[in-house]
Amino acid sequence: MPKLYEYFGLIFLFYSQEHEPIHVHGKFQDKESKAEIVFENGKFKEIIIREVTGKKPLDAQNLRKFKKIVELYRDDIVRKWIDFFVYNIEISPERITKKI
């Protein structure tokens, strides 16, 4: 379960046995949501926020933070997805300390 980022207690991660579409999970305490990064014909189309089966979704404040970070770090998340799931490269977590 590679952790990508931590942003003031909000954790961004992949699960080790993930599947497409490219997506990242956001966890805060016992709540969790995921953001799918959708491409069409090789071009970015949209980010879709979804609930995670069996988990309470992120509260409104953390959901806004989650979506904003995914928007800002989209290309890095995609690069890390490819590194981890295609090339089997381990990911080092980053702490984001700048308020967004």
C-alpha positions in Angstrom: 0.0 0.0 0.0 2.3 2.8 -1.2 1.7 6.2 0.4 2.2 9.1 -2.0 1.5 12.2 0.0 0.4 13.4 3.4 -1.3 16.8 3.6 -2.1 17.9 7.2 -3.4 14.4 8.2 -5.0 13.6 4.8 -3.2 10.5 3.3 -3.0 9.8 -0.4 -2.2 6.3 -1.4 -2.6 3.4 -3.9 -3.6 -0.1 -2.8 -1.1 -2.7 -4.0 -3.5 -4.7 -6.1 -5.2 -1.8 -7.9 -6.8 -1.7 -11.3 -7.5 0.8 -13.9 -8.7 3.5 -14.3 -5.8 5.4 -12.7 -7.0 6.5 -9.3 -5.7 7.5 -5.9 -7.3 7.0 -2.5 -7.6 9.7 0.1 -7.9 8.7 3.8 -8.5 10.8 6.9 -8.9 8.8 10.1 -11.6 6.2 9.3 -13.0 8.0 6.2 -11.9 7.3 2.6 -12.8 8.4 -0.9 -11.0 7.9 -4.2 -10.3 10.1 -7.3 -10.2 8.6 -10.7 -8.1 10.4 -13.2 -9.8 10.0 -16.6 -8.1 10.2 -20.0 -9.7 10.1 -23.4 -7.6 9.6 -26.5 -4.5 10.2 -24.5 -5.6 13.6 -23.2 -6.8 14.4 -19.7 -10.5 14.6 -19.5 -11.6 14.9 -15.8 -11.3 13.8 -12.2 -14.2 11.8 -10.8 -14.5 11.5 -7.0 -16.1 8.2 -5.9 -17.0 6.6 -2.6 -15.1 3.5 -1.5 -17.2 0.4 -0.9 -17.5 -0.3 2.8 -16.0 3.0 3.9 -17.5 6.3 5.1 -16.6 9.0 2.6 -14.4 12.0 3.4 -16.2 14.9 5.1 -16.8 18.0 2.9 -13.7 19.9 4.1 -11.3 17.0 3.5 -13.0 16.1 0.2 -12.3 19.7 -1.1 -8.6 19.4 0.0 -8.4 15.9 -1.6 -9.8 17.0 -4.9 -7.6 20.2 -5.0 -4.4 18.2 -4.3 -5.3 15.6 -7.0 -5.9 18.4 -9.4 -2.6 20.1 -8.6 -0.6 16.8 -8.5 -2.4 15.0 -11.3 0.6 14.5 -13.5 2.8 13.3 -10.6 0.1 10.8 -9.5 -0.1 9.4 -13.0 3.7 9.1 -13.2 3.8 7.4 -9.8 1.0 5.0 -10.9 3.1 4.0 -13.9 6.3 3.7 -11.9 4.6 1.5 -9.3 2.2 -0.7 -11.3 4.1 -0.9 -14.6 7.8 -0.6 -13.7 7.5 -2.0 -10.1 9.4 1.0 -8.7 9.0 1.7 -5.1 7.4 5.1 -4.2 8.8 7.4 -1.5 6.0 9.3 0.3 6.1 13.1 0.4 4.8 15.5 3.0 3.0 18.5 1.6 3.5 21.4 4.1 2.4 24.3 2.0 -1.3 25.3 2.5 -3.3 25.0 -0.6 
